[in-house]
Amino acid sequence: QRRVREAVVSTQSTGNAYTELNDPFVQRAQFETQAEAKAAGDDEAQLIDENFCTSLEYGLPPTAGFGMGIDRLVMFLTDSYNIKEVLLFPAMKPEEQKDGKEDKTAPSSSS
């Protein structure tokens, strides 16, 4: 089964690590459950993917990965508490008013 772990550095989430399901029998059973749900009217359920199940039966080595956002890394390196402090997209940053306070309701204009 798929397992997800979260990497935490200095009390801040930096990324996700995961493993993927590669047991063909368990995967086929899950596909069959979804196919039954689709037949019962669930629009988001999937049909059985025979090509994928056949590929798994031939053998898939253990599969895993780690995803880390650059913004999270920059937060860690710059000791920033809020992700908005390191975002590169101006429309996401709060606009600064003339009195020096941040306006948290108005998005910045990028033009």
C-alpha positions, 0 to 999 in steps of 0.5 A: 500500500501507498505510504506517505511520510512528511519530512520536517526540519526545524519544526517546518514541513519541507517535503513529502516522501512516499512509496507506491503500491506494486502488488498486482493482486492488491492493485487488481482488488482495488481496481475491482472495488472502484469498478463496482463503485463506478457501476453504482454511479460514482463518477470519480471511480476508475475502471480496471486498468488491465495493462497496468495490472499486467505490467505489475505482474511482470514485476515492478521494483519497489517504487518511492520518491521524495518531493521538496518545494524550492519555496520550503527550502528557501524558507528553511535557509532564510529562517522565514516563518511564513511562506509568503515571505519567500514566494517569487510571485508578486500577486501572492505577496501582501501589498504594503501601505504608505504607513508601512503596514501590510494590507492582507486583503488586497493582492499586489498588482504585477503591472 
